[in-house]
């Protein structure tokens, strides 16, 4: 055998070895990317329930809340202190609560060492009060947005929205619920005793490096940060003792990138009664509800005396390829919360046959349509620019927005200042979980949704609302745009890059 042939055989053999090694390495990484906490049975911490925020009512009838952004330390595990941020405490924030028709003012003070914002996610309010990236609150400053609550009862939330830093600020702990009530919802006889048979559940996935949070992104994760365990209301391995036959769970996906498919470990049926923007016309029975980051759902589950049942997140069935399914969390399973029913339960009345008709447009008589193509590099091929208005809409007009994702990975789409109706998903009528008022909608790859949106204002040509992917890493990378609402015939202005609020 010639030296050349011998060398060729050696090189080919070496290449085969490298290929096999690389393939074996990929298989090892692939198999190790699947996470499951199901069936471990380690529910050892009583679920914390965020306190209801204190408020005062001024001479003009305005309800006033105070929120303080602050740094601190939190013991998620006894004896281990994790550096965290929170509102009025070391982690997360109190639940704000107000009724339709009330005027509210929220005095937001920033005691952090960097600027941030507070966005009122799902709220219909003036753009200048929205708390998006243009309403930065500087360190040591106070911002006091105010508006009138003019929408149906709903489970909303609040969180930071600084351009390019949202994922980091939310992961550190800045988030809380904002519950709205109205006369109709309060008269329906639904479970409504806060913290008893009406439980707020702020669900997040986390990862620890010792006592500290690990917020690093996996090399093969394209959606952003994914944790290896979950916590609810800042409680690891939580359980909650319940004493009523029917329990209302207000589910909020406050994770930065993970999509959950919630159900119970015994596949029991529950009733979906509300989506992002409020109650459905009637309760919808189901045994799974999927929530992407930013989405909310209210479900009512029946428990039997003395039993235990586990709220679980199951693997997603969203048609992703094997790569995105595994490395972006689609194969993961989490036991989220154990409900422990007392041996004797208070009687709960049956759910009413009808709830409340959502105040969202049906898409008829739309003034115009718009198209949005979602890509990590930007929306419609353009990354976010703070000084550019991407759209101008007329106050009071209904529009049809067509949103498409062919980017090869999951996205979702959130619109500020409105609640919309999902008209179709890939040309088909939406499933029951998408038939209520929504402000955020999930789009797996190869998905197109049509949305009916009405812009009730108020008009402000210089203060924009945002639309963006609510997978926060994508948002931070520029997957966001902005629009202004104007009166008929009015033109858009030009927002300044930063509005820092000092003491007002």
Rosetta blueprint (number, residue, H / E / L):
1 X L
2 X L
3 X H
4 X H
5 X H
6 X H
7 X H
8 X H
9 X H
10 X H
11 X H
12 X H
13 X H
14 X H
15 X H
16 X H
17 X H
18 X H
19 X H
20 X H
21 X H
22 X H
23 X H
24 X H
25 X H
26 X H
27 X H
28 X H
29 X H
30 X H
31 X H
32 X H
33 X L
34 X L
35 X L
36 X E
37 X L
38 X L
39 X L
40 X L
41 X L
42 X L
43 X L
44 X L
45 X E
46 X E
47 X L
48 X L
49 X L
50 X L
51 X L
52 X E
53 X L
54 X L
55 X E
56 X E
57 X E
58 X L
59 X L
60 X L
61 X L
62 X L
63 X E
64 X E
65 X E
66 X E
67 X E
68 X E
69 X E
70 X E
71 X E
72 X E
73 X E
74 X E
75 X E
76 X E
77 X E
78 X L
79 X L
80 X E
81 X E
82 X E
83 X E
84 X E
85 X E
86 X E
87 X E
88 X L
89 X L
90 X L
91 X L
92 X E
93 X L
94 X L
95 X E
96 X E
97 X E
98 X E
99 X E
100 X L
101 X L
102 X L
103 X E
104 X E
105 X E
106 X E
107 X E
108 X E
109 X E
110 X E
111 X L
112 X L
113 X L
114 X L
115 X L
116 X E
117 X L
118 X L
119 X E
120 X E
121 X E
122 X L
123 X L
124 X L
125 X L
126 X L
127 X H
128 X H
129 X H
130 X L
131 X L
132 X L
133 X L
134 X L
135 X L
136 X E
137 X E
138 X L
139 X L
140 X L
141 X L
142 X E
143 X E
144 X E
145 X E
146 X E
147 X E
148 X E
149 X L
150 X L
151 X L
152 X L
153 X L
154 X E
155 X E
156 X E
157 X E
158 X E
159 X E
160 X L
161 X L
162 X L
163 X L
164 X L
165 X L
166 X H
167 X H
168 X H
169 X H
170 X H
171 X H
172 X H
173 X L
174 X L
175 X E
176 X E
177 X E
178 X E
179 X E
180 X E
181 X E
182 X L
183 X H
184 X H
185 X H
186 X H
187 X L
188 X L
189 X L
190 X L
191 X L
192 X L
193 X L
194 X E
195 X L
196 X L
197 X L
198 X E
199 X E
200 X E
201 X E
202 X E
203 X E
204 X E
205 X E
206 X E
207 X L
208 X E
209 X E
210 X L
211 X L
212 X E
213 X E
214 X L
215 X L
216 X L
217 X L
218 X L
219 X L
220 X L
221 X L
222 X L
223 X L
224 X L
225 X L
226 X L
227 X L
228 X L
229 X E
230 X E
231 X E
232 X E
233 X L
234 X L
235 X E
236 X E
237 X L
238 X E
239 X E
240 X E
241 X E
242 X E
243 X E
244 X E
245 X L
246 X E
247 X E
248 X E
249 X E
250 X E
251 X E
252 X E
253 X E
254 X L
255 X L
256 X L
257 X L
258 X L
259 X L
260 X E
261 X E
262 X E
263 X E
264 X E
265 X L
266 X L
267 X L
268 X L
269 X L
270 X E
271 X E
272 X E
273 X E
274 X E
275 X E
276 X L
277 X L
278 X E
279 X E
280 X E
281 X E
282 X E
283 X E
284 X E
285 X E
286 X E
287 X L
288 X L
289 X E
290 X E
291 X E
292 X L
293 X L
294 X L
295 X L
296 X E
297 X E
298 X E
299 X E
300 X E
301 X E
302 X E
303 X L
304 X L
305 X L
306 X L
307 X L
308 X E
309 X E
310 X E
311 X E
312 X E
313 X E
314 X L
315 X L
316 X L
317 X L
318 X L
319 X L
320 X L
321 X L
322 X H
323 X H
324 X H
325 X H
326 X H
327 X H
328 X L
329 X L
330 X L
331 X L
332 X L
333 X E
334 X E
335 X E
336 X E
337 X E
338 X E
339 X E
340 X E
341 X E
342 X E
343 X E
344 X E
345 X E
346 X E
347 X L
348 X L
349 X L
350 X L
351 X L
352 X L
353 X L
354 X L
355 X L
356 X L
357 X L
358 X L
359 X L
360 X L
361 X L
362 X L
363 X L
364 X L
365 X L
366 X L
367 X L
368 X E
369 X E
370 X E
371 X E
372 X E
373 X E
374 X E
375 X E
376 X L
377 X L
378 X E
379 X E
380 X L
381 X L
382 X E
383 X L
384 X L
385 X L
386 X L
387 X L
388 X L
389 X L
390 X L
391 X E
392 X E
393 X E
394 X E
395 X L
396 X L
397 X L
398 X E
399 X E
400 X E
401 X E
402 X E
403 X E
404 X E
405 X E
406 X L
407 X L
408 X L
409 X L
410 X L
411 X E
412 X E
413 X E
414 X E
415 X E
416 X L
417 X L
418 X L
419 X L
420 X E
421 X E
422 X E
423 X E
424 X E
425 X E
426 X L
427 X L
428 X E
429 X L
430 X L
431 X L
432 X H
433 X H
434 X H
435 X L
436 X L
437 X L
438 X E
439 X L
440 X E
441 X E
442 X E
443 X E
444 X L
445 X L
446 X L
447 X E
448 X E
449 X E
450 X E
451 X E
452 X E
453 X E
454 X E
455 X L
456 X L
457 X L
458 X L
459 X L
460 X L
461 X L
462 X L
463 X L
464 X L
465 X E
466 X E
467 X E
468 X E
469 X L
470 X L
471 X L
472 X H
473 X H
474 X H
475 X H
476 X H
477 X L
478 X L
479 X L
480 X E
481 X E
482 X E
483 X E
484 X E
485 X E
486 X E
487 X L
488 X L
489 X L
490 X L
491 X L
492 X L
493 X L
494 X L
495 X L
496 X L
497 X L
498 X L
499 X L
500 X E
501 X E
502 X L
503 X L
504 X L
